[in-house]
Amino acid sequence: MYYFKLIIFYSFLGFVLESVVYKFANVNSHSSIFYGPYTLVYGFGVLPCVLIYNFLNPLLKTNILKIIIFYLIFTIITTLIEFIGGHIINYFLKIDKWNYHNHKYHFGKYICLDNALYWGLLSLFIITCLHNYFNKNIISTIPTSASIIILIIFIIDFIFVVKNKIRKTI
């Protein structure tokens, strides 16, 4: 249940982050395919970063080397998650929630160099500076009963998304 809490927490945090960015960019949309306030690509992006950080951190001794290695790993992981997530959303829902064709160094629609570098920096900052605080004061304090309720809400939300998509294609 801990990993589910982690995914949901960072999915919510990602939704808030993108909502703020969208507000300043005057984008009249939100980043999620769901009706609820969570963008799963963030949760699924942070999860492997946390796991790899927890595994490698005790093994790496030099701080500068740690920062460089984690930055590169986090950049690759989050870019892969964004690439896979974009394709999954497009395959099943036939929509593009993001499209980087207008970026100079893009690779297809779903990844580009400038965003990949930002995701790496954001992940490095969150994992090395904020995650322990979030984990101790928020994620680990969420009761299992609340997690189960959130899971049920998420499943209902997912059903509505699929039902709405099916209705639009008929």
Residue pairs with C-beta under 8 A, 6 or more apart in sequence:
1 144
1 147
2 139
2 140
3 47
4 147
4 151
5 139
5 140
5 142
5 147
6 43
6 46
6 47
6 50
6 135
6 139
7 40
7 43
7 44
7 46
7 47
8 38
8 43
8 147
8 150
8 154
9 43
9 134
9 138
9 139
9 142
10 42
10 43
10 45
10 46
10 47
10 126
11 38
11 39
11 40
11 41
11 42
11 43
11 44
12 37
12 38
13 42
14 31
14 38
14 39
14 41
14 42
14 43
14 45
15 30
15 31
15 32
15 37
15 38
15 39
15 42
16 37
17 42
18 30
18 31
18 39
19 30
19 31
22 29
22 30
22 31
31 39
31 97
31 98
32 38
32 39
32 40
32 97
33 89
33 93
33 95
33 97
33 161
34 40
34 154
34 157
34 158
34 161
35 157
35 160
35 161
36 153
36 154
36 157
38 154
40 85
41 81
41 82
41 85
44 81
44 85
45 77
45 78
45 81
45 82
45 119
45 123
46 123
46 126
46 127
48 77
48 81
49 73
49 74
49 77
49 78
49 123
49 127
50 127
50 131
52 73
52 77
53 70
53 127
53 128
53 131
56 69
56 70
56 73
57 66
60 66
60 69
67 124
67 128
70 124
70 127
70 128
71 120
71 121
71 124
72 120
74 119
74 120
74 123
74 124
74 127
75 116
75 117
75 119
75 120
75 123
77 123
78 116
78 119
78 120
78 122
78 123
79 111
79 116
79 119
79 120
82 98
82 110
82 111
82 115
82 116
82 119
83 107
83 108
83 110
83 111
85 110
86 96
86 97
86 98
86 109
86 110
86 111
87 110
89 95
89 96
89 97
90 96
90 109
92 165
93 161
93 165
94 165
94 169
96 109
96 110
98 109
98 110
99 109
99 110
100 106
100 108
100 109
100 110
100 111
100 112
100 115
101 109
103 112
103 113
103 114
103 115
104 112
104 113
104 114
105 112
105 113
105 114
106 112
106 113
107 113
